[in-house]
Amino acid sequence: MKPRIAVLLPCYNEDAAIGQTVADFRAALPDATIYVYDNNSRDRTVEVARAAGAVVRAERQQGKGHVVRRMFADVEADIYVMADGDATYEAAAAPRLVQRLIDEQLDMVVGARKSEVDAAYRRGHRFGNAMLTGMLARLFGRSFTDILSGYRVFSRRFAKSFPVLSQGFEIETEISVHALELRMPVAEEVTAYAARPEGSESKLSTYRDGWRILSTILRLYRHERPLAFFGAVAGLVALAAVMLAVPLIITYMHTGLVPRIPTAVLVTGMMIIAALAMTTGLILDTVVRGRLEARRIAYLSVPAPGN
């Protein structure tokens, strides 16, 4: 029996590109159901998408993260193909990504972007993506080459076990961390990345959204690695306390006096804070392990693709 494939296209003001995007995915995956989720567009996105033959639905909470949460919750399928509605991703590569997901029983295949056109992938975005990808690898031990790609193929068990918490464009980072934390079988496929059609404008702000993505990485690191996070805080505070305490100790050894009482009180308080931070990390690490086990059980409750 053929798997049910759903193409998910979150959209905001994409009337210049959504018709072509729907047509391209229709040609690549003729048996798939194509869903366009409109996110309060003020142009003709809904009309154009519906005329192109897509199933059009709406999400009123503004932000891509809200749209992805709604899509994963509402749409029933065996395989989910997610892309942007701006006609920049290579729809013709979708069958290859889907087949690899099935053949290797993966939970996610990322379409890593490769562009031959400078206008398609701005230099600031390229640098930011490389920096954030490297940071994710250092913090979580492994990563993808393109963590910000919006072109991904998911298994049903990924979509139905993913507790989406992000609101905006940081959703791709959260998706990547979810896959890494649950040790899911994943892969990357290089895909072409084209410039937007004339009249279509990017909604991604290099600095504002870059800062939000960076904040998301640090927040997820605190949530998923509390012992390492709070342990680092405890170590830094304790080190600073020791550096302040050394002159006091030397003076006390020579004179038997503690002449700078405020500094001694500060050092004592800093060591208490360091101990509390370490204790917090130990307690939260136990909580996180329990949450991770629950997420893993939810993930394993859905059959793997191809089964």
C-alpha positions in Angstrom: 0.0 0.0 0.0 1.3 3.4 -0.9 2.1 5.8 2.0 -0.1 8.8 2.4 2.0 11.9 1.6 1.1 15.4 2.7 2.9 18.5 1.4 2.8 21.2 4.0 3.3 24.8 2.8 3.1 27.6 5.5 2.4 30.9 3.8 2.3 34.6 4.5 1.8 37.1 1.7 3.1 34.7 -1.1 0.6 35.3 -3.9 3.5 35.9 -6.3 4.9 32.4 -5.7 2.4 30.1 -4.1 0.8 29.1 -7.4 4.1 28.0 -8.9 5.0 26.2 -5.6 1.8 24.2 -5.6 2.2 23.3 -9.3 5.8 22.2 -8.8 5.0 19.9 -5.9 1.9 18.6 -7.7 4.1 17.6 -10.6 6.8 16.0 -8.4 4.3 14.2 -6.1 1.1 13.7 -8.0 -0.4 11.4 -5.4 0.2 13.7 -2.5 -2.3 16.1 -0.8 -1.0 19.6 -0.8 -1.9 21.8 2.1 -1.4 25.6 2.2 -1.7 27.0 5.7 -2.2 30.8 5.4 -0.9 32.9 8.3 -3.0 36.1 8.0 -1.9 37.1 4.5 -3.1 40.5 3.3 -2.7 39.7 -0.4 -4.3 37.0 -2.7 -2.4 34.0 -1.3 -5.6 32.1 -0.3 -7.3 32.7 -3.7 -4.2 31.8 -5.7 -3.5 28.6 -3.6 -7.0 27.4 -3.9 -7.1 28.0 -7.6 -3.9 26.0 -8.0 -5.7 23.0 -6.4 -4.3 23.1 -2.8 -6.3 22.4 0.3 -6.2 25.8 2.0 -6.4 26.2 5.8 -5.7 29.1 8.2 -3.7 29.7 11.4 -4.5 33.0 13.0 -1.6 33.1 15.5 1.2 35.0 13.7 4.5 33.1 13.3 5.8 30.1 11.5 6.1 28.1 14.7 2.4 28.4 15.3 1.7 27.3 11.7 3.9 24.2 12.0 2.2 23.3 15.3 -1.2 23.5 13.7 -0.1 21.6 10.6 1.4 18.7 12.5 -1.7 18.5 14.8 -4.3 18.6 12.1 -3.0 16.8 9.1 -3.0 13.0 9.0 -0.5 11.3 6.8 2.3 8.8 6.8 5.0 11.1 5.4 5.1 14.9 5.6 7.0 17.1 3.1 7.4 20.6 4.5 8.6 23.5 2.4 8.1 27.3 2.1 5.6 28.7 -0.3 8.0 31.0 -2.0 9.1 28.7 -4.9 12.7 28.7 -3.7 13.0 25.0 -2.8 13.5 22.2 -5.4 10.2 20.5 -5.5 11.6 18.0 -8.1 13.8 16.6 -5.4 10.9 15.6 -3.1 10.5 12.1 -4.5 14.2 11.4 -3.8 13.9 12.7 -0.2 10.7 10.7 0.4 12.2 7.5 -1.1 15.3 7.8 1.1 13.1 8.3 4.2 11.3 5.1 3.3 14.2 3.0 2.2 16.4 3.8 5.3 13.4 4.1 7.7 14.4 7.6 8.7 12.4 10.1 10.7 13.7 13.2 9.0 15.5 14.1 5.8 16.7 17.7 5.5 17.0 19.4 2.1 20.4 21.1 2.6 20.4 24.2 0.4 22.9 24.7 -2.4 22.5 27.8 -4.5 24.3 29.0 -7.6 22.5 32.4 -7.4 23.8 35.0 -4.9 20.4 36.6 -4.7 18.8 33.4 -3.5 20.9 33.0 -0.4 22.1 36.4 0.9 25.6 36.6 2.4 24.4 37.6 5.8 22.0 34.7 5.9 24.8 32.3 4.8 27.2 33.5 7.5 24.5 33.4 10.2 23.5 29.9 9.2 27.1 28.7 9.4 27.6 30.3 12.8 24.4 28.9 14.3 25.1 25.5 12.8 28.5 25.4 14.4 27.2 26.6 17.7 24.5 23.8 17.7 27.2 21.2 17.0 29.4 22.5 19.9 26.5 22.6 22.3 24.8 19.3 21.4 27.7 17.3 20.1 26.4 16.9 16.5 24.4 18.9 14.0 23.3 19.3 10.4 25.0 21.3 7.7 22.0 23.5 7.2 19.9 23.7 10.4 17.8 26.6 9.0 16.5 24.8 5.9 12.7 24.9 5.7 12.7 22.0 3.3 12.3 18.8 5.3 10.6 15.4 5.0 9.2 13.8 8.2 7.9 10.5 9.3 4.6 10.4 11.0 6.2 9.4 14.3 8.3 12.6 14.2 5.4 14.9 13.4 3.1 13.4 16.1 5.8 13.3 18.8 7.1 16.8 18.3 5.9 19.3 21.0 6.3 22.5 19.0 7.1 25.4 21.4 8.5 28.0 19.0 6.5 30.9 17.6 8.5 32.1 14.6 11.4 31.3 12.3 13.3 29.6 15.1 11.1 26.5 14.5 13.8 24.9 12.3 16.3 25.1 15.1 13.8 23.4 17.5 13.1 20.7 15.0 16.8 20.0 14.7 17.3 19.8 18.4 14.3 17.5 18.9 15.8 15.1 16.4 19.2 15.3 18.0 17.9 14.8 21.6 15.8 11.8 20.7 18.7 10.3 18.7 16.4 9.9 15.7 17.7 8.4 12.4 18.1 11.4 10.1 19.8 12.3 6.9 20.6 15.3 4.6 20.2 15.6 0.9 21.7 18.5 -1.1 19.0 20.3 -3.0 18.9 23.3 -5.3 17.9 26.6 -3.8 16.5 29.3 -6.2 15.9 33.0 -6.1 12.4 34.2 -5.2 10.1 35.0 -8.1 9.7 38.7 -8.9 7.2 40.3 -6.5 7.9 37.9 -3.7 9.8 39.2 -0.6 11.6 37.4 2.2 10.0 37.8 5.7 13.2 36.8 7.4 15.1 39.6 9.1 18.9 38.7 9.3 19.4 40.4 12.7 16.1 40.1 14.5 15.4 36.5 13.5 19.1 35.6 13.9 19.0 36.8 17.5 15.8 34.9 18.1 17.4 31.7 16.7 20.5 32.2 18.8 18.3 32.7 21.9 16.4 29.6 21.0 19.6 27.5 20.8 20.7 28.8 24.3 17.2 28.3 25.7 17.0 24.7 24.4 20.5 24.1 25.7 19.4 25.2 29.2 16.3 23.1 28.9 17.9 20.0 27.5 21.4 20.1 29.2 20.6 21.7 32.6 23.5 20.0 34.3 26.1 21.3 31.8 24.4 24.8 31.7 24.1 25.3 35.5 27.4 23.5 36.1 29.1 26.1 33.9 27.4 28.9 35.7 28.4 27.4 39.1 32.0 27.0 37.9 32.3 30.6 36.7 30.8 32.0 39.9 33.0 29.8 42.1 36.1 30.7 40.1 35.4 34.4 40.5 34.8 33.8 44.3 38.2 32.1 44.6 40.0 34.9 42.8 38.5 37.4 45.2 39.2 35.2 48.2 42.9 34.6 47.5 44.1 38.0 48.8 41.9 37.6 51.9 43.4 34.2 52.6 47.0 35.5 52.1 46.3 38.4 54.5 44.7 36.1 57.1 47.7 33.7 57.0 50.1 36.6 57.6 48.2 38.6 60.1 45.4 36.4 61.4 42.9 39.2 60.5 40.3 39.6 57.8 40.5 43.3 57.1 37.9 43.4 54.2 34.7 42.1 55.7 32.5 43.1 52.8 34.7 41.2 50.4 34.6 38.1 52.6 30.8 38.3 52.8 30.6 38.7 49.0 32.8 35.6 48.5 30.7 33.6 50.9 27.5 34.6 49.0 29.1 33.8 45.7 30.1 30.3 46.8 26.5 29.7 48.1 25.2 30.8 44.7 27.6 28.4 43.0 26.4 25.6 45.2 22.8 26.4 44.5 23.4 26.6 40.8 25.0 23.2 40.8 22.2 21.7 42.9 19.7 23.2 40.5 21.5 21.6 37.6 21.4 18.2 39.3 17.7 18.4 40.1 16.7 19.6 36.6 18.9 17.0 35.0 16.7 14.3 36.6 13.5 16.1 35.5 14.8 16.4 31.9 15.7 12.7 31.8 12.1 11.9 32.8 10.7 14.2 30.1 13.0 12.7 27.5 11.9 9.2 28.4 8.2 10.3 28.0 9.0 11.9 24.6 10.8 8.8 23.5 7.9 6.6 24.5 5.5 8.9 22.6 7.8 8.7 19.6 8.1 4.9 19.7 4.3 4.5 19.9 4.0 5.3 16.2 5.3 2.8 13.6 8.4 3.6 11.6 8.0 4.6 7.9 7.6 1.6 5.7 6.2 -0.6 8.5 
